[in-house]
Amino acid sequence: MPKVKTATPSQKFIEIQNIKNDVVILKNSGLRAVCIASSVNFELKGSEEQEALIGRFQGFINSLDFPLQILVNSRKLNIDPYLENLKELAKTQENELLHAQTTEYIDFIQKFVELTDIMNKSFYVVIPYNPVGAKEEKFLDKIKLIISPKATTQKLSPEKFDEYKDQLMQRANHIINGLGQVEVKATLLNNQQLIRLFYEFYNPGRA
């Protein structure tokens, strides 16, 4: 009887091994910290403020001796809960004028949303730490993994994890302080926030 080839679990194609103590552990023993960052309304600043901000950001970038990944996540904003709250407010509104205005406002929002996609943008900074000896997977390595999947996970001892995390947190603090100088507030994501972030990335239909 011919041997039936079973499908490869999708988890094998995900580079994440674990999420622990607010840190993402990759299968090659590399660590990642993720910060969510605020935005700056650059256009509302005067020309001198803009030049100063650009200068500080350039100085911050030049101070780095490791790479960064800046991620912009755009998702269509779900305003259904907001509209439901407005409808409940309209039902309990005793003033006829306010009731009519609320109803007109709800109709306006609904028509506006039908014509325009309202997007919610989130900004993230991914901070890496790759210990010496960690194998970086190249494009061809990932192609080989798809063709012939195999276990490539490198185990990380608790002692090594603590050591690598200390190095990662030093980088993260440098990033947070540097972004603060350009009026960007950055906050490290915790375990629950990291799990939710990656779940939404890998399950966009359910997010």
VENBELDA-V345296 format. One record per residue. N is the residue number from 0. SS is DSSP state (alpha for helix, beta for strand, coil for the rest). OMEGA is omega in whole degrees, 0 to 359 (* if undefined). Layout:
n:ss:omega
N:SS:OMEGA
N:SS:OMEGA
This chain:
n:ss:omega
0:coil:182
1:coil:181
2:coil:181
3:coil:180
4:coil:181
5:coil:180
6:coil:179
7:coil:178
8:coil:183
9:alpha:180
10:alpha:182
11:alpha:182
12:alpha:179
13:coil:186
14:coil:183
15:beta:176
16:beta:184
17:beta:171
18:beta:189
19:beta:177
20:coil:177
21:coil:181
22:beta:175
23:beta:178
24:beta:179
25:beta:182
26:coil:178
27:coil:180
28:coil:174
29:coil:180
30:beta:177
31:beta:169
32:beta:182
33:beta:176
34:beta:168
35:beta:188
36:beta:175
37:coil:179
38:coil:178
39:coil:177
40:coil:187
41:alpha:186
42:alpha:181
43:alpha:181
44:coil:177
45:coil:183
46:alpha:180
47:alpha:178
48:alpha:179
49:alpha:180
50:alpha:179
51:alpha:180
52:alpha:178
53:alpha:179
54:alpha:179
55:alpha:179
56:alpha:177
57:alpha:178
58:alpha:178
59:alpha:180
60:alpha:181
61:alpha:180
62:coil:183
63:coil:174
64:coil:177
65:coil:183
66:coil:175
67:beta:171
68:beta:177
69:beta:186
70:beta:175
71:beta:182
72:beta:180
73:beta:177
74:beta:177
75:beta:184
76:coil:178
77:coil:182
78:coil:180
79:alpha:178
80:alpha:179
81:alpha:179
82:alpha:179
83:alpha:178
84:alpha:179
85:alpha:179
86:alpha:177
87:alpha:178
88:alpha:180
89:alpha:181
90:alpha:184
91:coil:183
92:coil:182
93:coil:179
94:coil:185
95:alpha:181
96:alpha:179
97:alpha:177
98:alpha:180
99:alpha:180
100:alpha:179
101:alpha:179
102:alpha:178
103:alpha:180
104:alpha:178
105:alpha:178
106:alpha:180
107:alpha:181
108:alpha:181
109:alpha:179
110:alpha:180
111:alpha:180
112:alpha:178
113:alpha:182
114:alpha:187
115:coil:174
116:coil:178
117:coil:186
118:beta:174
119:beta:183
120:beta:175
121:beta:184
122:beta:182
123:beta:174
124:beta:180
125:beta:184
126:beta:185
127:beta:164
128:beta:179
129:coil:180
130:coil:178
131:coil:181
132:coil:177
133:coil:183
134:coil:176
135:coil:180
136:coil:177
137:coil:181
138:alpha:181
139:alpha:177
140:alpha:180
141:alpha:176
142:alpha:178
143:alpha:180
144:alpha:179
145:alpha:182
146:alpha:182
147:coil:183
148:coil:175
149:coil:182
150:coil:179
151:coil:183
152:coil:177
153:coil:182
154:coil:182
155:coil:181
156:coil:178
157:alpha:180
158:alpha:179
159:alpha:179
160:alpha:180
161:alpha:180
162:alpha:181
163:alpha:180
164:alpha:177
165:alpha:179
166:alpha:180
167:alpha:182
168:alpha:174
169:alpha:177
170:alpha:182
171:alpha:178
172:alpha:177
173:alpha:179
174:alpha:182
175:alpha:179
176:alpha:181
177:alpha:178
178:alpha:177
179:alpha:178
180:coil:177
181:coil:173
182:coil:177
183:coil:178
184:coil:180
185:beta:182
186:beta:178
187:beta:175
188:coil:177
189:coil:183
190:alpha:184
191:alpha:180
192:alpha:177
193:alpha:180
194:alpha:179
195:alpha:180
196:alpha:182
197:alpha:176
198:alpha:180
199:alpha:178
200:alpha:185
201:alpha:178
202:coil:185
203:coil:181
204:coil:182
205:coil:186
206:coil:*
